[in-house]
Amino acid sequence: AVGGAVGANRLCVLVPCHRVLGSDGRVTGFSAGDGVATKVRLLALEGSVLS
């Protein structure tokens, strides 16, 4: 359900679907821009630390 909702999101910066991680904590699935690379850049801009 969450994947379908965020996948249909056209306002990825205003509705922060890039903050959704996989159930195992991995950075997965992002359809905007360059996919996961864009998601990682957005998280980094917000100051998130990924390991």
N, CA, C and O atoms as a Maestro MAE file, in Angstrom:
{
 s_m_m2io_version
 :::
 2.0.0
}

f_m_ct {
 s_m_title
 :::
 protein
 m_atom[204] {
  # First column is atom index #
  i_m_mmod_type
  r_m_x_coord
  r_m_y_coord
  r_m_z_coord
  i_m_residue_number
  s_m_chain_name
  s_m_pdb_residue_name
  s_m_pdb_atom_name
  i_m_atomic_number
  :::
  1 25 0.820 -1.194 0.000 1 A "ALA " " N  " 7
  2 3 0.000 0.000 0.000 1 A "ALA " " CA " 6
  3 2 0.862 1.254 0.000 1 A "ALA " " C  " 6
  4 15 0.597 2.190 -0.755 1 A "ALA " " O  " 8
  5 25 1.886 1.279 0.838 2 A "VAL " " N  " 7
  6 3 2.750 2.458 0.906 2 A "VAL " " CA " 6
  7 2 3.480 2.652 -0.414 2 A "VAL " " C  " 6
  8 15 3.574 3.775 -0.910 2 A "VAL " " O  " 8
  9 25 3.992 1.582 -0.983 3 A "GLY " " N  " 7
  10 3 4.702 1.679 -2.255 3 A "GLY " " CA " 6
  11 2 3.838 2.241 -3.364 3 A "GLY " " C  " 6
  12 15 4.304 3.058 -4.158 3 A "GLY " " O  " 8
  13 25 2.582 1.816 -3.433 4 A "GLY " " N  " 7
  14 3 1.665 2.331 -4.447 4 A "GLY " " CA " 6
  15 2 1.375 3.803 -4.257 4 A "GLY " " C  " 6
  16 15 1.308 4.559 -5.226 4 A "GLY " " O  " 8
  17 25 1.203 4.210 -3.018 5 A "ALA " " N  " 7
  18 3 0.905 5.616 -2.725 5 A "ALA " " CA " 6
  19 2 2.085 6.522 -3.048 5 A "ALA " " C  " 6
  20 15 1.914 7.555 -3.696 5 A "ALA " " O  " 8
  21 25 3.263 6.150 -2.610 6 A "VAL " " N  " 7
  22 3 4.416 7.005 -2.882 6 A "VAL " " CA " 6
  23 2 4.854 6.914 -4.337 6 A "VAL " " C  " 6
  24 15 5.439 7.861 -4.862 6 A "VAL " " O  " 8
  25 25 4.585 5.807 -4.987 7 A "GLY " " N  " 7
  26 3 4.905 5.684 -6.405 7 A "GLY " " CA " 6
  27 2 4.075 6.606 -7.271 7 A "GLY " " C  " 6
  28 15 4.516 7.011 -8.347 7 A "GLY " " O  " 8
  29 25 2.880 6.945 -6.816 8 A "ALA " " N  " 7
  30 3 1.994 7.848 -7.554 8 A "ALA " " CA " 6
  31 2 2.222 9.311 -7.176 8 A "ALA " " C  " 6
  32 15 1.595 10.199 -7.754 8 A "ALA " " O  " 8
  33 25 3.089 9.567 -6.236 9 A "ASN " " N  " 7
  34 3 3.357 10.918 -5.753 9 A "ASN " " CA " 6
  35 2 4.108 11.718 -6.810 9 A "ASN " " C  " 6
  36 15 5.198 11.323 -7.225 9 A "ASN " " O  " 8
  37 25 3.545 12.828 -7.245 10 A "ARG " " N  " 7
  38 3 4.188 13.697 -8.237 10 A "ARG " " CA " 6
  39 2 4.902 14.882 -7.588 10 A "ARG " " C  " 6
  40 15 5.553 15.667 -8.278 10 A "ARG " " O  " 8
  41 25 4.785 15.013 -6.281 11 A "LEU " " N  " 7
  42 3 5.398 16.128 -5.557 11 A "LEU " " CA " 6
  43 2 6.415 15.592 -4.562 11 A "LEU " " C  " 6
  44 15 6.270 15.781 -3.354 11 A "LEU " " O  " 8
  45 25 7.437 14.927 -5.066 12 A "CYS " " N  " 7
  46 3 8.338 14.165 -4.192 12 A "CYS " " CA " 6
  47 2 9.097 15.005 -3.173 12 A "CYS " " C  " 6
  48 15 9.556 14.464 -2.167 12 A "CYS " " O  " 8
  49 25 9.243 16.290 -3.396 13 A "VAL " " N  " 7
  50 3 9.929 17.102 -2.395 13 A "VAL " " CA " 6
  51 2 8.938 17.621 -1.354 13 A "VAL " " C  " 6
  52 15 9.267 17.702 -0.170 13 A "VAL " " O  " 8
  53 25 7.723 17.974 -1.789 14 A "LEU " " N  " 7
  54 3 6.715 18.480 -0.855 14 A "LEU " " CA " 6
  55 2 6.097 17.373 -0.016 14 A "LEU " " C  " 6
  56 15 5.826 17.568 1.169 14 A "LEU " " O  " 8
  57 25 5.873 16.217 -0.621 15 A "VAL " " N  " 7
  58 3 5.386 15.035 0.094 15 A "VAL " " CA " 6
  59 2 6.583 14.092 0.138 15 A "VAL " " C  " 6
  60 15 6.880 13.431 -0.857 15 A "VAL " " O  " 8
  61 25 7.269 14.018 1.265 16 A "PRO " " N  " 7
  62 3 8.599 13.414 1.340 16 A "PRO " " CA " 6
  63 2 8.652 11.886 1.230 16 A "PRO " " C  " 6
  64 15 9.063 11.205 2.170 16 A "PRO " " O  " 8
  65 25 8.240 11.363 0.098 17 A "CYS " " N  " 7
  66 3 8.281 9.912 -0.086 17 A "CYS " " CA " 6
  67 2 9.712 9.384 -0.146 17 A "CYS " " C  " 6
  68 15 9.928 8.185 0.028 17 A "CYS " " O  " 8
  69 25 10.698 10.258 -0.390 18 A "HIS " " N  " 7
  70 3 12.092 9.817 -0.429 18 A "HIS " " CA " 6
  71 2 12.578 9.367 0.945 18 A "HIS " " C  " 6
  72 15 13.657 8.785 1.055 18 A "HIS " " O  " 8
  73 25 11.806 9.624 1.983 19 A "ARG " " N  " 7
  74 3 12.196 9.197 3.333 19 A "ARG " " CA " 6
  75 2 11.762 7.776 3.658 19 A "ARG " " C  " 6
  76 15 12.103 7.259 4.722 19 A "ARG " " O  " 8
  77 25 11.022 7.139 2.772 20 A "VAL " " N  " 7
  78 3 10.558 5.769 3.001 20 A "VAL " " CA " 6
  79 2 11.682 4.806 2.636 20 A "VAL " " C  " 6
  80 15 12.206 4.840 1.523 20 A "VAL " " O  " 8
  81 25 12.043 3.947 3.585 21 A "LEU " " N  " 7
  82 3 13.089 2.943 3.370 21 A "LEU " " CA " 6
  83 2 12.462 1.564 3.309 21 A "LEU " " C  " 6
  84 15 11.311 1.377 3.705 21 A "LEU " " O  " 8
  85 25 13.226 0.595 2.809 22 A "GLY " " N  " 7
  86 3 12.756 -0.783 2.782 22 A "GLY " " CA " 6
  87 2 12.602 -1.320 4.200 22 A "GLY " " C  " 6
  88 15 13.155 -0.756 5.144 22 A "GLY " " O  " 8
  89 25 11.857 -2.400 4.350 23 A "SER " " N  " 7
  90 3 11.621 -2.975 5.680 23 A "SER " " CA " 6
  91 2 12.914 -3.426 6.356 23 A "SER " " C  " 6
  92 15 12.965 -3.564 7.578 23 A "SER " " O  " 8
  93 25 13.953 -3.654 5.559 24 A "ASP " " N  " 7
  94 3 15.247 -4.052 6.115 24 A "ASP " " CA " 6
  95 2 16.188 -2.860 6.305 24 A "ASP " " C  " 6
  96 15 17.356 -3.034 6.653 24 A "ASP " " O  " 8
  97 25 15.669 -1.637 6.074 25 A "GLY " " N  " 7
  98 3 16.462 -0.430 6.262 25 A "GLY " " CA " 6
  99 2 17.236 0.019 5.040 25 A "GLY " " C  " 6
  100 15 17.898 1.057 5.073 25 A "GLY " " O  " 8
  101 25 17.163 -0.751 3.956 26 A "ARG " " N  " 7
  102 3 17.899 -0.381 2.744 26 A "ARG " " CA " 6
  103 2 17.193 0.754 1.998 26 A "ARG " " C  " 6
  104 15 15.976 0.920 2.089 26 A "ARG " " O  " 8
  105 25 17.994 1.529 1.257 27 A "VAL " " N  " 7
  106 3 17.458 2.583 0.395 27 A "VAL " " CA " 6
  107 2 17.057 1.910 -0.912 27 A "VAL " " C  " 6
  108 15 17.913 1.500 -1.697 27 A "VAL " " O  " 8
  109 25 15.767 1.800 -1.137 28 A "THR " " N  " 7
  110 3 15.270 1.103 -2.324 28 A "THR " " CA " 6
  111 2 14.158 1.900 -2.984 28 A "THR " " C  " 6
  112 15 13.601 2.824 -2.392 28 A "THR " " O  " 8
  113 25 13.845 1.530 -4.213 29 A "GLY " " N  " 7
  114 3 12.696 2.015 -4.954 29 A "GLY " " CA " 6
  115 2 12.409 3.495 -4.916 29 A "GLY " " C  " 6
  116 15 11.899 4.009 -3.921 29 A "GLY " " O  " 8
  117 25 12.732 4.186 -5.995 30 A "PHE " " N  " 7
  118 3 12.404 5.601 -6.134 30 A "PHE " " CA " 6
  119 2 12.259 5.877 -7.614 30 A "PHE " " C  " 6
  120 15 13.161 5.563 -8.391 30 A "PHE " " O  " 8
  121 25 11.140 6.459 -8.021 31 A "SER " " N  " 7
  122 3 10.873 6.618 -9.448 31 A "SER " " CA " 6
  123 2 11.205 8.002 -9.995 31 A "SER " " C  " 6
  124 15 11.185 8.197 -11.210 31 A "SER " " O  " 8
  125 25 11.505 8.956 -9.136 32 A "ALA " " N  " 7
  126 3 11.795 10.311 -9.614 32 A "ALA " " CA " 6
  127 2 13.257 10.450 -10.020 32 A "ALA " " C  " 6
  128 15 14.128 9.760 -9.491 32 A "ALA " " O  " 8
  129 25 13.512 11.341 -10.953 33 A "GLY " " N  " 7
  130 3 14.885 11.642 -11.357 33 A "GLY " " CA " 6
  131 2 15.652 10.418 -11.799 33 A "GLY " " C  " 6
  132 15 15.212 9.682 -12.682 33 A "GLY " " O  " 8
  133 25 16.801 10.202 -11.184 34 A "ASP " " N  " 7
  134 3 17.666 9.060 -11.501 34 A "ASP " " CA " 6
  135 2 17.432 7.891 -10.560 34 A "ASP " " C  " 6
  136 15 18.342 7.097 -10.321 34 A "ASP " " O  " 8
  137 25 16.239 7.777 -10.030 35 A "GLY " " N  " 7
  138 3 15.895 6.658 -9.161 35 A "GLY " " CA " 6
  139 2 16.537 6.765 -7.790 35 A "GLY " " C  " 6
  140 15 16.511 7.823 -7.161 35 A "GLY " " O  " 8
  141 25 17.113 5.663 -7.333 36 A "VAL " " N  " 7
  142 3 17.677 5.593 -5.981 36 A "VAL " " CA " 6
  143 2 18.785 6.631 -5.780 36 A "VAL " " C  " 6
  144 15 18.947 7.152 -4.676 36 A "VAL " " O  " 8
  145 25 19.546 6.936 -6.833 37 A "ALA " " N  " 7
  146 3 20.605 7.954 -6.706 37 A "ALA " " CA " 6
  147 2 20.008 9.306 -6.326 37 A "ALA " " C  " 6
  148 15 20.587 10.031 -5.516 37 A "ALA " " O  " 8
  149 25 18.871 9.649 -6.893 38 A "THR " " N  " 7
  150 3 18.185 10.897 -6.546 38 A "THR " " CA " 6
  151 2 17.697 10.847 -5.106 38 A "THR " " C  " 6
  152 15 17.796 11.835 -4.378 38 A "THR " " O  " 8
  153 25 17.173 9.706 -4.697 39 A "LYS " " N  " 7
  154 3 16.695 9.532 -3.322 39 A "LYS " " CA " 6
  155 2 17.839 9.752 -2.332 39 A "LYS " " C  " 6
  156 15 17.664 10.432 -1.322 39 A "LYS " " O  " 8
  157 25 18.993 9.185 -2.618 40 A "VAL " " N  " 7
  158 3 20.165 9.331 -1.749 40 A "VAL " " CA " 6
  159 2 20.596 10.794 -1.683 40 A "VAL " " C  " 6
  160 15 20.931 11.288 -0.607 40 A "VAL " " O  " 8
  161 25 20.591 11.497 -2.829 41 A "ARG " " N  " 7
  162 3 20.958 12.918 -2.838 41 A "ARG " " CA " 6
  163 2 19.987 13.753 -2.006 41 A "ARG " " C  " 6
  164 15 20.415 14.629 -1.254 41 A "ARG " " O  " 8
  165 25 18.679 13.491 -2.131 42 A "LEU " " N  " 7
  166 3 17.690 14.231 -1.340 42 A "LEU " " CA " 6
  167 2 17.896 13.996 0.154 42 A "LEU " " C  " 6
  168 15 17.832 14.933 0.951 42 A "LEU " " O  " 8
  169 25 18.142 12.748 0.527 43 A "LEU " " N  " 7
  170 3 18.382 12.434 1.939 43 A "LEU " " CA " 6
  171 2 19.643 13.129 2.445 43 A "LEU " " C  " 6
  172 15 19.668 13.629 3.570 43 A "LEU " " O  " 8
  173 25 20.687 13.163 1.623 44 A "ALA " " N  " 7
  174 3 21.932 13.824 2.013 44 A "ALA " " CA " 6
  175 2 21.723 15.327 2.187 44 A "ALA " " C  " 6
  176 15 22.265 15.925 3.117 44 A "ALA " " O  " 8
  177 25 20.939 15.941 1.295 45 A "LEU " " N  " 7
  178 3 20.639 17.369 1.416 45 A "LEU " " CA " 6
  179 2 19.929 17.687 2.724 45 A "LEU " " C  " 6
  180 15 20.085 18.780 3.269 45 A "LEU " " O  " 8
  181 25 19.153 16.738 3.224 46 A "GLU " " N  " 7
  182 3 18.444 16.915 4.491 46 A "GLU " " CA " 6
  183 2 19.319 16.594 5.700 46 A "GLU " " C  " 6
  184 15 18.896 16.772 6.843 46 A "GLU " " O  " 8
  185 25 20.529 16.123 5.448 47 A "GLY " " N  " 7
  186 3 21.436 15.815 6.545 47 A "GLY " " CA " 6
  187 2 21.354 14.391 7.056 47 A "GLY " " C  " 6
  188 15 21.917 14.075 8.103 47 A "GLY " " O  " 8
  189 25 20.659 13.526 6.331 48 A "SER " " N  " 7
  190 3 20.556 12.120 6.742 48 A "SER " " CA " 6
  191 2 21.895 11.426 6.555 48 A "SER " " C  " 6
  192 15 22.600 11.674 5.577 48 A "SER " " O  " 8
  193 25 22.239 10.563 7.486 49 A "VAL " " N  " 7
  194 3 23.464 9.780 7.408 49 A "VAL " " CA " 6
  195 2 23.069 8.343 7.123 49 A "VAL " " C  " 6
  196 15 22.363 7.714 7.911 49 A "VAL " " O  " 8
  197 25 23.529 7.828 5.986 50 A "LEU " " N  " 7
  198 3 23.214 6.452 5.600 50 A "LEU " " CA " 6
  199 2 24.437 5.584 5.804 50 A "LEU " " C  " 6
  200 15 25.560 6.005 5.527 50 A "LEU " " O  " 8
  201 25 24.220 4.379 6.286 51 A "SER " " N  " 7
  202 3 25.362 3.474 6.478 51 A "SER " " CA " 6
  203 2 25.157 2.198 5.710 51 A "SER " " C  " 6
  204 15 26.011 1.312 5.746 51 A "SER " " O  " 8
  :::
 }
 m_bond[203] {
  # First column is bond index #
  i_m_from
  i_m_to
  i_m_order
  :::
  1 1 2 1
  2 2 3 1
  3 3 4 2
  4 3 5 1
  5 5 6 1
  6 6 7 1
  7 7 8 2
  8 7 9 1
  9 9 10 1
  10 10 11 1
  11 11 12 2
  12 11 13 1
  13 13 14 1
  14 14 15 1
  15 15 16 2
  16 15 17 1
  17 17 18 1
  18 18 19 1
  19 19 20 2
  20 19 21 1
  21 21 22 1
  22 22 23 1
  23 23 24 2
  24 23 25 1
  25 25 26 1
  26 26 27 1
  27 27 28 2
  28 27 29 1
  29 29 30 1
  30 30 31 1
  31 31 32 2
  32 31 33 1
  33 33 34 1
  34 34 35 1
  35 35 36 2
  36 35 37 1
  37 37 38 1
  38 38 39 1
  39 39 40 2
  40 39 41 1
  41 41 42 1
  42 42 43 1
  43 43 44 2
  44 43 45 1
  45 45 46 1
  46 46 47 1
  47 47 48 2
  48 47 49 1
  49 49 50 1
  50 50 51 1
  51 51 52 2
  52 51 53 1
  53 53 54 1
  54 54 55 1
  55 55 56 2
  56 55 57 1
  57 57 58 1
  58 58 59 1
  59 59 60 2
  60 59 61 1
  61 61 62 1
  62 62 63 1
  63 63 64 2
  64 63 65 1
  65 65 66 1
  66 66 67 1
  67 67 68 2
  68 67 69 1
  69 69 70 1
  70 70 71 1
  71 71 72 2
  72 71 73 1
  73 73 74 1
  74 74 75 1
  75 75 76 2
  76 75 77 1
  77 77 78 1
  78 78 79 1
  79 79 80 2
  80 79 81 1
  81 81 82 1
  82 82 83 1
  83 83 84 2
  84 83 85 1
  85 85 86 1
  86 86 87 1
  87 87 88 2
  88 87 89 1
  89 89 90 1
  90 90 91 1
  91 91 92 2
  92 91 93 1
  93 93 94 1
  94 94 95 1
  95 95 96 2
  96 95 97 1
  97 97 98 1
  98 98 99 1
  99 99 100 2
  100 99 101 1
  101 101 102 1
  102 102 103 1
  103 103 104 2
  104 103 105 1
  105 105 106 1
  106 106 107 1
  107 107 108 2
  108 107 109 1
  109 109 110 1
  110 110 111 1
  111 111 112 2
  112 111 113 1
  113 113 114 1
  114 114 115 1
  115 115 116 2
  116 115 117 1
  117 117 118 1
  118 118 119 1
  119 119 120 2
  120 119 121 1
  121 121 122 1
  122 122 123 1
  123 123 124 2
  124 123 125 1
  125 125 126 1
  126 126 127 1
  127 127 128 2
  128 127 129 1
  129 129 130 1
  130 130 131 1
  131 131 132 2
  132 131 133 1
  133 133 134 1
  134 134 135 1
  135 135 136 2
  136 135 137 1
  137 137 138 1
  138 138 139 1
  139 139 140 2
  140 139 141 1
  141 141 142 1
  142 142 143 1
  143 143 144 2
  144 143 145 1
  145 145 146 1
  146 146 147 1
  147 147 148 2
  148 147 149 1
  149 149 150 1
  150 150 151 1
  151 151 152 2
  152 151 153 1
  153 153 154 1
  154 154 155 1
  155 155 156 2
  156 155 157 1
  157 157 158 1
  158 158 159 1
  159 159 160 2
  160 159 161 1
  161 161 162 1
  162 162 163 1
  163 163 164 2
  164 163 165 1
  165 165 166 1
  166 166 167 1
  167 167 168 2
  168 167 169 1
  169 169 170 1
  170 170 171 1
  171 171 172 2
  172 171 173 1
  173 173 174 1
  174 174 175 1
  175 175 176 2
  176 175 177 1
  177 177 178 1
  178 178 179 1
  179 179 180 2
  180 179 181 1
  181 181 182 1
  182 182 183 1
  183 183 184 2
  184 183 185 1
  185 185 186 1
  186 186 187 1
  187 187 188 2
  188 187 189 1
  189 189 190 1
  190 190 191 1
  191 191 192 2
  192 191 193 1
  193 193 194 1
  194 194 195 1
  195 195 196 2
  196 195 197 1
  197 197 198 1
  198 198 199 1
  199 199 200 2
  200 199 201 1
  201 201 202 1
  202 202 203 1
  203 203 204 2
  :::
 }
}
